[in-house]
Amino acid sequence: MGLIILGALLFTLAFPNVLVRFGLYPVAFIAIAPVAVAIQRMRWWMTPLYGALYGFLAYALFNYWLFTFHPLAIFIVPVIYAAYFFVLFPLLWAAGRLFGRTAFLVQALVWLAYEYLRIRGFLGYAYGIMGYSLFPAPLLIQTADFGGVWSVSALVVLPSFFIAQVVRDTPGISLASLLGTLRKRMVEVGTYALLFAGALIYGVVAPVDYSDSRTWNVALVQQNVDPWVGGFGAYRESLDILLRQSRLVVRDHTPDIVVWSETSFVPSIDFHTRYRQDQERYELVRELREFLAEQTIPYVIGNSDGQLVRVPGGDLERRDYNAVLLFGPGGVLEQTYRKIHLVPFTEHFPYEEQLPWMHRMLVEANTNFWETGQEWTVFEVDGIRFSTPICFEDTFGYLSRGFVQRGAEVIVNLTNDLWSYSEPSAMQHMGMAVFRAVENRRSVVRSTNGGMTTIIDPNGRLLDLYPPFKEGFLVGDVPVYTGGSTLYTAHGDWLAYLFTGSAPLLLLAGVLRRLRRRT
């Protein structure tokens, strides 16, 4: 029990947390070790129970801020991870029993396969992938340009399982015994040392030189208001701040573009312009459009985009999207992007018929469901092509990769993280965006309503970071690097496929070998 609790605490400390702003990322290299040691000491029939305990405890501590996101979230996410580890612990236990000297390698592969599988499907959730803890260490994350976050995760995960195996194989607890075991494993120690040194060397030589690249002067407005809390009064307050800060930024600077955050303006601009069904919202939209009509530069605005859609039977029904709108000079609406990957439970729940009680609870908790967007929009302004993954979307590598494949030269993320009132939450989210820059060698810009508003260069370095939970704006030059395609951009999560395919095959081979020996 002590090892399980220690493992959950180390896992939490490795990422941004309430004690350390950027997280104690070196801890990530040993964070799983107590858990791996505990698994080796368990009886097989206890592994699912301890796994459920670890999964629930680790994510309740790591994602404590989910309570402010949604009343159900703090229960749903830890329970989901309790279920995942209920299955994972027996597999790790089996790998430790089925293999001898190479058991730690198989266990690491099982863990890496789990990390990939858990970002797939409706419940896909990337927070807590071990590689993401290293975002403050640019030297160690450059391998993401060919292997994604998975190459970094492999570097982080291996030491924990190796330490656990050394502990298992060491008779007694004396230092002499430990050193004796290590001497017998010098091949493994030396191989990992070479891998680590290789990652460091790659971190020195791989970063791209963008000094001759064009720069794009962007203004990111942070209004420090959650427009979804407080009804129409919050809409009014948010717009007042956005207009005030935007006027200040164009007065004192000469940005090429101004970017507001996700749903910074809630009433649907397009819908209320076309259909004046709500006079109060229409007046607010009219005020915004009059402001935009006076502007000589483009504006990128997060908005709840309502559209009338003809349904079977011929009736028109309103469909709402979490969207990004590009207004050109003079306030002309030029292009729209509608969010493709929605947040499970809080933006999207496709199981109304199968789980009506859960759908009812979500509706009663004022959940705002969205329609799913279909187009991979690439905007263009003054010859610069960019795409705008919305909030949660920048936590998934496949989305930014898809935009870059379609021609995006800069990734502009619009986020609402103010709801959590938690800097660790915003920092954890930003840490994943750092990897999107390295994976594709493209600059990433984040415009948030509360944090973390930042500019990230194509090598994953923070060029500027605006203080969280503070009204104002960040103006900076974004490198528009358009060098050749990376291996990750070309082939995506190929390394994760390799891990996920090899783990079950190795486990199966171990079982068959054990059965053959018994026969």
N, C-alpha and C positions, 0 to 999 in steps of 0.2 A: 504493500500500500504506500509506503514511504517513497519507493522508487517511482511509482505511478504519479504521485503528487509532484515529486521533484521534476519528472519529465514534463508535466504540464506547465510548471512554472518556467522551466528553461525554454520551452517552446514559445511561451508568451514573451519572455524577456528578449528573445532573439530578434523580434520585430519591434517597430515603434510601439511604445507603451507609456503608461502614465509616469514612469520613473525616468526613462531615457528617451529623448525626443526621436532620435533616428534608430533606436534599438541597439542592443548589444550584439551586433551581427557575428562577432567571433564565437559567441555562445552557440550559434546554429550548428557548428561543426561537432558539438558534443550533446546537443539537445535531446537526441533520440536515444543516446547511450543508456541512461537509467531505465528507459522503457524496454530496450533490447535485453538488458541484463535481467529485468524482472520477468520477461517472457520466458527466458531460458530456465527460470527457477519454478515456473508454474506447472501444475498438473494440466494436461491437455484440456480437460473438461472445464477448467476455470478460465481458460484464455478468452472465451467470448465475453464473460462477465467483466473481467478486468479491462478488456478492450473497450467495452461500452462505457465503463467508468472513465477511462482515459480520454476517449473521444468527447464525452460530454464536458468533462472538467476543462480540458485544453481549450475548447472553443467557447465555453462560457467565460473563461478568463481572457482569452485572446480577442474575442469579439463582444466584450461586455457592452459596448456602445450600441449593439443592435436593439437593446431595450427601447432606446429613444427613436429608432427607425420605425418600429411597428410593435405593438404589444405582443404579437405572436412570434416575432422573429427570434427573440432571445430563447424561446423554447424550441422553435422549429429547427434552427441551425444546429445547436448542440445535440438535439435528439437525432438529427440526420447523421451527424458525425459519430454519435454513439453507435448507430446502426452500422456505419462503414467499418469502424474499428472492431465491432462485434465479429465481423467476417475477417478482417485483416489480421488480427492477433493470432488466430489459429493457423493462418497461412505462414506467418513469420515463425511461429513455433515449429511447424512442420519442416520449414526450410532449415531451421537450426538442427533438427533431428536427422533429416535425410542426407545431409551433406557434412562432410568433415572439414577439411582445411578451407574449403571454398564456401562454407555456409554463409559467411558475412556478405559475399558477393551476391548470392541468390537472394538473401534477405533484402539487400539494397535494391535489387531489381524489382522485387515484389513491392517495395515501398514506392519506387518511382512509377511503376505501373499504376498503382493506386492513385498517385498524384495526378496522372494524366486522365484516368477514367473518371475521376470526380469532377472534372470540368466539362464533361460531356452531358448532353441531354438537358431536360427541363431543369434539373437540380444543379446544373453546372455552376461552380463557385470556386474562384481561383484564390481567394484569401487563404494564406497559410501554406502555400507551396514553398518548400524550404529555400529554394533558390532565390526567391524574392527578398529574403532577409538581407541579401548582400548588396542591395541597391546603393547603399552609401559607399561602396568600395568599387569604383569604376575599373580598377585594374583586374578585378576578379570576375567581372561580368561580360567582358568583351567576347567570350566564346559564344554568347547568345546569338551572334550574327550568323553562326552556322548551325547551332543546335538548339536555339531558343532557350528559354529558361531551364529546360531539362538538362542541358550540359552543365549548368551551374548547380542545379539540384544534385546531380550525381556527385559533383565535387564536395558538396556539403554533407550528403547523407552517408557516404562510404565510411568516414572515420567513426561514426557512432556505432555502426554494426561491427566494425573491426575491434573497437575498444571492448565491446560486449563479449566478443569471442575470445579475446585475450584474457579477460576476467574469468570466463568460463574455464579456459584451459590452464589457468595458473593455480597450482596447488598452494593452498594457504594464502595469506594476505601480506606477506613480507615483500619489501622492495626487491630483495635479492631474487625471490621467486618470479616477480613480475618482470624483472630485467632478463631473467633466464628464458621466460616465454617469448619475450620480444626478440631475443637473439635468434630464436628458432624461426621467427617470422620476418627476418630481415628482407626477404624477397618482396613480401607484401608492403613492408614499410618503405623500402626503396622505390618500389613501383609507384606508390601513392605520392612520395616526395617528388618524383619525376613529373607526375601528372600535375601536381600543384605548381611546380616550377614552370612547367609548360604553359599553364594558365596565366601565370604572372608574366612570362615572356610575351605571350600572345597579347596580353593586356597592354604591353608597351608598344608592340609593333602594329597591332591591328587598327587602332583608332585612325579615322580618316582625317585628312587635312582639308578643311573647308575654308581656309583663309581667303581663297580666291572666289568663293561662291557669292552669289548675290545675297543681299540681306533684305529682309522684309520687316518693316517697322510696325509692330502690332501694339495696340492698346487694349489691355484686358481689364474690364471693369468689374470690381468686386463690391457688390452692394451691401453685403452683410445682413441680408434680410431673407428669410425663407418665405417666398410669396404664397406658399401653400398653407401657411398657418395664420389664420386671422381673417379669412374671407376677403370680401371686397376691399376692406381697409388695408389688408396686406398688399393687394394688387396696387392700390394707390400709393402706398409708402414705397414699395419697390420701384415703381415707375419714377416717382419723384427723385429718388436717389440716383437711379440710372441716368436720368436726363441731366441732373446736376453734375454728376461726375463726368459724363460724356462731354458736356459743354466745357468743363474745366480742362479735359485732356486735349480737345481740339484747339482750345485757346492757347494753351501753354506748350503744346507739342505739335509735331506734324506727322501723325501716324498715317500709314498706308491703309489701315483698316481698324475698326473698333469691334471688339468681340464681347458680347454679354454671355452670361452663364446659362446653364440648362433651365428651361422654363422660367427664365428671369421675368418674362412677361407672360402671365397665365392665360388671360382671355384670348381666344383664337383670333389672330389678326385677320387671316383670310376669311374665316367664316363670318365674323361680325362686320366685315367690310361688305360682304355679299348679302347677308341676311340679317336685317336689323331686328332680331327677335327680342333682344335685351338692350333697352336704351342705355342703361347704366354702363354696361360693358362696351357698347358701341361708342359712347362718348370717350371712354378711356382709349379705345383703339384709335379713334379719330385724332386724339391729342398726340399719340405716338406717331401716327402717319404724317401729321403736320410737321412734327419735329424732323422726321426722316426726310421729308420733302425739301427741307432747308439744307441738308447735309451735302457736302461735296465729295465725301469719301464713303466707301461701302461699310455696312454694318452687318454683323452676323449675330442673330438673335435666337435664343432658345425659346420655343413657344409650344403651347398645346394646340396642335393643328387639327381643327375640325373640318370634316368633309362630308357632304351628302353623297351617299352611295345607294344606287338602285339595287334592291334585294329581290330575290325570287318572289313573284307575285306583282311586281311593278311598283311597290312603295319605295319612297326615299327614306333612308334612315341615316342618322348622323354617326360617323365613325371618327374617333379621336386618336391622334398619333402624338407621341413624344417626338418633337421635330426641331429642326434647325432651319431657319430662313435666312437667305442672303438677300439683302436690299442693296441695290446699287446706288450710285449718286443720284440724288433727287427722290429717293425713297421708292424706286421701282423694284418690286419683288421679282428676282431673277431666277432663283433655284430653291428647292426645298429638299432636305434629307429627313427621312422618317426612320426612327430607330428600328433596327433589325433584330437585335438580341435583347429581349426584355427581361427584367428582373423577375425571377419566379416568386409567386405568391403576391407580391406587392404591385406588380405591373401586368402580370400575366398569369392566368390559371386556367389551363385547358381541360380540367377534369371536373367540370361542374356536374355532369351526369353521374360520374363514378363516385365522387365525393361531395354530394350536395351539402352536407353539414359543414364542411370546411369552407366551401364557397360562400355559404350563408354567413359564417363567422367573418370572413374577409370583407364581405359587403357591408356587414353591420359595423365593422371597424373603419368604414369610410375609405376602403381601398379604391384607388383610381386605376381601373384597368385600361390598357391601351391596345390598339390594333397593331399588328406587326407590319413594319415597313418592308418593301420588296426591292427597292433600288439602291445600289451601291453608288451613291451620288459623289461625284468629284466636282467641286466648285472651281471656278477660275476667276481670278481678279488680277488685272494688270500682268497677265502672263504667268502668274503663279497659281499652280493647281494644288488644292488642298481638300481633305475630307474631314468630317466632323463626327467621329464616334461619340456617342452621348453617354456620359457618366460611366456606369457599369461596363460599357462596351470596351473601354480601354484596358480592362483586366484580362481580355482574351486576345491572344496573339493572332488568331486566324483573321480577325476583323481588320486590324491595322494592316496586316499583310495583304489582305484582299484589296484594300483601298490603294495601297502602294502598287500592287500589280496592275490596277486600273489607271495608274498615272498620277496618283497623289504625290506631291513633292514635300508637303508638310502635313502632319497630323495635328488637328486642332480639336482638342477634347473640351466639351462643355459639360460641367458637372455641378450638381447641387449636393454638397456634403455638409451643408450647414445644419441639417436636421439633427445630426448626432451631437452637436456641441462638444465634439471630442477631437482634439488634435491628433491623438493616435489613429483614430479612424481615417482622417484625411491623409495622414502621412502614409499609412499602410496602402491606401488607394494610390497615392502618388508614386510609391515605390514600384508598383507594377507598371505604371506608365513609363518609367525609366527604361524598362526592358523593351518596350515597343520601339523606342528610339534606336537602341543598339541592334535589335533584331533586323531592322530594315535600313539602318544607317540614314534615318530621316529625323529631322528636328520634330519635337513634340511640344505643343503649346497647350497649356491647361488654363481655361478661364472658369473660375468657380465663384459661387456666391458667398463662400466663407473660408475656403481653404481646400487644397493648397494651389493657389494661382502661381504658375511658374513657367519658365522657358527652359527646355531641355535640349541640349545639342545632340547631333547624331551619334556621339560617343557615350551618351548617357550621363553627361555632367550637367548639373544644375547651373545655368547661366545667371538666373535670377529667381528669387523666391519671395513672394509678397507675404507679409505677416498674416496669419489666419485670424478670422473673426474680427476683421477691421475694415471699415468702409474706405474705399479709395480705388486706385487703379495702378496697374503695372504697365510701363511702356518699355519696350526693349527691341533690339534688333535680332531677328530670328535668321540663322543661317539656312539658306535654301540650297542644301546640298543635293545634287542629283546624280551622284556617282552610280556605278554599275550595281546590278542586283546582287544581294547577298544570297548565300546558300539557303538561309532560312526563308527569305522572300520567295525564292524559286521553288523550294520543296517543303516548306512548312515544318510540321511536327514529326519529321521523319525519325528523329532520335527517340521521341516518345513512342512511336509505333514499334521501334526496335525493342525498347524496354518492355512494352506491353505484350508484345508477341513472344519474347523469349522467357519471361517469368513463368507463365503457365506451362510452357514446354519443359523447362528445367524441373519444375515441381513434379510434372508427370514422369519425367525420366527418373527422378529420384525415387518415386513410389515404385515404378517398375523394377528398378535395380534392387530395392529392398525386398520386393516380393520374390525376385529371382534368387536372391541370396537365401531367403527362407526355404525356398523349394530345394 
